[in-house]
Amino acid sequence: MPSLQPLIGVTADRKRDGLHQSHSAGEKYLTAVIEAARGLPMVIPALAGQYPWSALLAKLDGLLLTGGVSNIEPQHYGQVSTETDPLRDPCRDHSNLALIPAAIDAGLPILGICRGLQELNVALGGSLHQQLHRVDGLMDHREDLAQGVDVQYAPAHTVTLVEGGLLARISDRREAEVNSLHGQGIARLAEGLVVEATAPDGLVEAVSLPAAAGFVMAVQWHPEWQVMSNPFYLKLFSAFGDACRQRAAGRGSR
């Protein structure tokens, strides 16, 4: 495998910082790109329509779709809001829902995390449960906000990996313990996506896109958290990094 350090785009949230708006990505994602994927992270601002995606994607070797505290606006998957106090980031929605299909068409390796999995599903035509804890038969997948981060990101439940699937092949296992910090999840799976793992309640926890030219995987948990000490999480990031290096090597030879 080439020893190149691929340039990996990392999606940002748009937040108010005092009197001004800012665009930022969590340090845990950036660190995971550097240490586990062995790449160079570049934060992509949520400024859809203000610069051409094609010019950006031509310079990237991979794309990390981060998690976030906000939820995708439900009009993007044909619903109205059922949340009483929704957290929204419309600029991120418009940016990422346009960026994802363009990145897939460009053959870019993609790894989605939590909100990133939901963005991938919605961008390709799927829908979401807005409040998992109110859906009969589904667990409450939210973290306890009163606890410290070590408790919030601790293993919360088992996921069952689909036998013969990409994630099962990457990790060489059928089950894994994962954290759980989300209130929404996949309801209708987008056409083309394939289930890679499920929670005990049947909720889709990981997907891939076999028809894509590049590596495309998304998970509902947070594998970036202390990734270097978790073999299961590390194998996922390593596979993503390897795919990004392959693209970097191919770009360099053209």
Secondary structure, 3 states (H helix, E strand, C coil): CCCCCCEEEEECEEEEECCEEEEECCHHHHHHHHHCCCCEEEEECCCCCCCCHHHHHCCCCEEEECCCCCECCHHHHCCCCCCCCCCECHHHHHHHHHHHHHHHHCCCCEEEECHHHHHHHHHCCCCEECCHHHCCCCCCCCCCCCCCHHHHCCCCEEEEECCCCHHHHHHCCCEEEECCCCCCEECCCCCCCEEEEECCCCCEEEEECCCCCCCEEEECCCCCCCHHHCHHHHHHHHHHHHHHHHHHHHHHHC
